[in-house]
Amino acid sequence: QLQLVESGGGLVQPGGSLRLSCAASGFTLDYVGIGWFRQAPGKEREGVSCISSRDTDYAHSVKGRFTISRDNAKNTVYLQMNSLKPEDTAIYYCAADLTGWATLERKDYFYWGQGTQVTVSS
């Protein structure tokens, strides 16, 4: 059974950091595209960052603050989030594209995790 499980969310003050993890089971991430998305209350789910076997990409709003990486040995993709702002508050989801492509478009992903809550507040 293909499964993605996010972890690492929580409450953090503005300017703080969190590292999210996306652990895969039932398949290996070596040649899989992974995207991180987020959805704030009342808003559409938006792409934050993505990683393929060759490239990474970031939404303009997080570029320079967030870093995506992968550890194939642990079958896990990470999203390091620094300089967090209140507007980063959302449920964060990871998603997999088994074709290996990685985009910031929600429609390109079929497999999704259950999400992890990130709250940035003082």
N, C-alpha and C positions, 0 to 999 in steps of 0.2 A: 504494500500500500504506500503510495507516494504521499509524503507528509512534510510540511514546513512548520517549524515551531519558532516563534519569536520570543525573545526574552531581553531583559535589561532595561525595560522602561521604569519610570518612577517619577517622583516629584523632585525638581531641582530648581534652584534660584536662578534668576537671570544672570547670564555670564558663566554659568556652570557648564559641566560636561556630563554626557552619558555615552555609553557604548551599547548599542543594540546588537543582538546576535540573531542569526537566522540559521537554524540547524535543520538539515535535510535528512530524511530517512526514506528508504525505498528506492533511492536513485543516488548517483554520485554527481557532485556539482562540477566536476572537472571541465565539462564542455557545455554547461548549462548557463543560460543568461539569467541573472537575478536582478530584480528591481526592488527598490524600497519605495513605498508609497505612504501617504498619510492622508487622514481625513479628519478635519475639524468639525465640530457640531455645526450643522446647517450648511456645510460646504461640500463641494465635489471632492472625490478622492483624486489626489494629484501625485504625479511622479516626483520623487525627491532625488534619487540617484539610481544608477544601474551599473552592472559590471558584466562583461562577457569574458571569454578567455583572453581577449586582447585589449579591450578598451574599458574605460569608465566614462560616465557622464553625470552631470549634476544639474539640477534646476538652478536658475539664476539666483533664487532667493537663499540658497544654501552654499553656493560656491565659495570656497575659501574658508568655510566653517565646518563643513562635514567632509568626511573621508570614508569611502567605501573600500573594503578589502576582502580577500577570500583566503581561507586556509583549507586547501583541498584535503589535507591529511585529516582534518577534523570535520570535513564535509560541512563547513560553516562559512557564512558570509557575515561580515561585521559592518556596522555603520557607526563610526566615531563622530559624535556630535559635540562640537565645542562652541563657545560663545553663544549659548542658547538664549533665545529671546521668547517673550510670552507668545508671540505669534507662531512659534514652533509647536505649541501645544496641540496635540492631536493623537489619534490612534495611528500607530505606525504598523504597516503591513509589509511583509516580503512576499514576492511572487516569483515563479519560475517559468521560463520559456525553454522548453526542452529542445528547441531548434538551435539553441546556442546564441541567438541574437539577444541583445539587451537594449531596450528603449525605455523612454519615460512615459510610454503610452499604455494606459491601463488595458486597452483592448487587445494588446499583444500577449497577454499573460493568461494562462489557463489555471495554473495551480497557485493557491493562495494559503497563507497562514491565517491564524485566528486573530492576530494583532496584539500589540502591547501599547499600553497607555503611557504617553509622555506628557507631563504637566510642568510648565515653566512658570513659576510664580514666586513672589516674595511673601 
